[in-house]
Amino acid sequence: RFKHEPIACAALKPINVRNVISPSGYRIHTMSQHAKNYWTGLSSTAFKEMVAMRPLAFAMLGLYVLSLFRVWSFLPGFSEEALLVAGLAALEFFRVHRNGEKTVSLKEKMLDQSDEAPDAVPVERSRSQLLSRICGACKSGNLRVADEVMMSAMESPDKPSLSCYGTLINAYAKIGDIAACERWLEELNKAGVGSPNIICMNMVISACAKAGDISKAETLLAKMPELDLKPDVMSYNSVIDACARAGSVDQAEEWLTRMAAAGTPPNLVSYSSLIHACAKGGVARRAEEWLVKMREAGLEPNVICYNAVINACCKAGEAARAARWIDTMREAGIQPTVTTYGAIIDMSAKTGDIDEAMAWLERMTEAGIQADVVSYNMILGACNHSDVGMAKGKELFAHMRDRGVQPNTVSYNLLISMCARKGDSGGALSALKEMQRHHVPQDRVSLQVTMKACARSGDVRGIKSLLSQMRGKGYGPDVGAYRLALAACAQARDIVTAESIFTRMQEEGLNIDSASYNSVIEACVQAGDTEGAEQWVGQALKLGLPLKPSCLSSLANALARNGDVADIENLVTRTAAAGVEVPCVAFNALISAYAKRGDVDRAEHWLMTMLKGAISADVASYSAVIHACAKVGDVRRAEQWLLQMEESGVKANAVTYNSLINACARCGNVASAALWLDRMDQAGIAPGVLTFNSLMNASVKAGDVDRAESWLATMRERGLQPDAVTYSTLIHACCMAREPQRGEKWLEEMCAEGSPLRGAPAAFCYSAVVQAWARVGETERAVHWATTARLAGAEVSAASCSNIVGAFVRRGDLRQAEDWLRWMEANGIELPHSGPGCPARVAQALAQSGERARATAGRFYTGEQWPTAAHERYGSSTAAYWG
């Protein structure tokens, strides 16, 4: 009471009541002790305020006296003020002098009486001071100091009180340090000064609940009866909350049942926590059941309970049930909130149903509930993960502004992310500028996502601008930001900028990782600078950085395209020597490069190196070696590698079988080729056009035209459409067999109306038919197909023209032979030096026919008109067209 009534207590005379004992066993402080505390300054604030009011009262009295005096006197204003100040100063001097004497006298009397006080009073005061120090440290958040004070007090004769332990335990419970709470509870138990009260225990259990530690919360609740504490509703609610946070529905239900059995009726919080547990576990049916039980218990569910049930329905993916509970809320007179609709919007957004989410947004607005930015961000997140969400995202942004909802940083970041997914650096940069214009804070994510958009589109200029902005905002570009900049350079094939950025990273002392080297190497590869890429690979290997397999593969494939087999071999050797795993694709590029050269030995050597190095060879590795064998026609070795491939558990694909059949085709081994086709069918691999072309080629090499044509029929039966190579192979086979009619039939089929290959026949097909007809002396058919080739835009070869000239010479039509030679010369076609169609043979035939003058002249007309035979047969329009 003295703390709250210092003025009244100070006015009392000191009395001695030392022998009055309190129920707790401690002597009550005497009034003399309180007076002593007052004079030592512990409780003097109110008394000092009262003393300070005394001069003000005397001043008011003085002013009143002077105002009366002014009526009968004519003193100036400054004289009145001087008299007033002088009077107050004299009064204050008299008061201070008098109070000083009283203070000394009263202090002496109080100290004399306090000498007879019992020893319990100083102990009580020291405990009070200890509690004050601990409270002060806890309030300032300096629990380490509070710990040290307690430890020090425990070693002193004046042991800490129960309040000191309780204060420290509560402080640790507030910050969630359960281990410290348990430690001090144990110390309290050892000290024997009493047990913690129920509030303290509830706070510790609540801390366990927030940490999701169900077992400790349950242990503490079970321990409360041992401490003569009966768990109350808050104790049980804390344990139920712990179960809810962990999503343990069964345990939460068990504790609610035990709570009721213990005679503690569950309240609104109890049921809300349990329903929340059901919602977290996605058990919508049980959440609904407990809401019904809650109402049966006479408790009216609030909006939080309904929202938990709706959330449970949404987690179970049952939007219709969630919608019914919204209707039930309204019927119960409870207004749904943004959180209510937000659960359904979030569910629709996460399932990718953007239209449904936007429909619920409209329903919320129609219900008179203003959608917040979080609701819009949910739908924007769905648009961000959708391939067609860009247009809807922009539409939603406009919708936000129309409804007066200001997009926040997250909103803009999602919009920028949509642009980044599409590689739209312009749209991302525009959104970033819009953030600045509307005073929306830009965070590191805003800038880095925009950088990602620039990286995908190869916008090096935009990347440079963003790096400058990051420095200006004090973010300081990290390795990730620079890595995106390097990726942009790789996309744009800008080696110079990539190298300058890399140098900047080194100057800033950043820890350059392998991804940065990968980006620079990719930039060099994309720009075709394989030499520069190899140099960067060397630097990375010296630093012991593991390069990305795709990066090494890209470089190996680039070197393979250039035919730099030695460089590929050097890359593989250096990488392996540095202890970096060489990717299978790099080995495949090396093997394929040797296969294209037909170097079977080197191809086999590198495949064996792969197998010895415990690198899993794939189907491409074996197929490349088989292709090398096929190129040189070594069927036996190709078959051996296919068998070894199957023994290694690698399944052959169509490319593998095609390579093997091609090997058989090069040798003309039709039987082996057919056998491998059967093996291909047995393996369940469908042969393609390339397969049948190889089979036909094998038949052609064997001189079996009928078998080649039968393969074409089989091909069609399997639903495959022949290509230009198929027809070319057949035409060549027929012409080599001196059956021009057969070859002409296939050529006509290629050129027929409605044929998918109309216009596709190559000069080779025309030349084969022209030469075949010329060899059998059918000059008209030969000239026809030569003219058709010219009309189709195909080149008429020198061999074809030479065969036509030879055919005319053999037939004795020397005029046509001369015309063809003149046309060849006029069109830059090299005249043959030998053979039946050469100028010497024509001159010889002219001399033998008596045309010695024409034979010895050796000159030909240099006009470009189509030869006479073609002109007469196809008309002047054709000749003029080609002239």
Secondary structure as UniProt FT lines:
FT   TURN            2..4
FT   HELIX           6..11
FT   TURN            18..19
FT   TURN            23..24
FT   HELIX           31..39
FT   TURN            40..41
FT   HELIX           45..72
FT   HELIX           77..114
FT   TURN            115..116
FT   HELIX           120..139
FT   TURN            140..141
FT   HELIX           143..155
FT   HELIX           162..174
FT   TURN            175..176
FT   HELIX           178..191
FT   HELIX           198..211
FT   HELIX           214..223
FT   HELIX           224..227
FT   HELIX           233..246
FT   HELIX           249..261
FT   TURN            262..263
FT   HELIX           268..280
FT   TURN            281..282
FT   HELIX           284..296
FT   TURN            297..298
FT   HELIX           303..315
FT   TURN            316..317
FT   HELIX           319..331
FT   TURN            332..333
FT   HELIX           338..350
FT   TURN            351..352
FT   HELIX           354..366
FT   TURN            367..368
FT   HELIX           373..384
FT   TURN            387..388
FT   HELIX           389..402
FT   TURN            403..404
FT   HELIX           409..422
FT   HELIX           425..437
FT   TURN            438..439
FT   HELIX           444..457
FT   HELIX           460..472
FT   TURN            473..474
FT   HELIX           479..492
FT   HELIX           495..507
FT   TURN            508..509
FT   HELIX           514..526
FT   TURN            527..528
FT   HELIX           530..542
FT   TURN            543..544
FT   HELIX           549..561
FT   TURN            562..563
FT   HELIX           565..577
FT   TURN            578..579
FT   HELIX           584..597
FT   HELIX           600..612
FT   TURN            613..614
FT   HELIX           619..631
FT   TURN            632..633
FT   HELIX           635..647
FT   TURN            648..649
FT   HELIX           654..667
FT   HELIX           670..682
FT   TURN            683..684
FT   HELIX           689..701
FT   TURN            702..703
FT   HELIX           705..717
FT   TURN            718..719
FT   HELIX           724..736
FT   TURN            737..738
FT   HELIX           740..751
FT   TURN            753..754
FT   TURN            756..759
FT   HELIX           763..775
FT   TURN            776..777
FT   HELIX           779..791
FT   TURN            792..793
FT   HELIX           798..811
FT   HELIX           814..826
FT   TURN            827..828
FT   TURN            836..837
FT   HELIX           839..848
FT   TURN            849..850
FT   HELIX           852..857
FT   HELIX           868..882
//
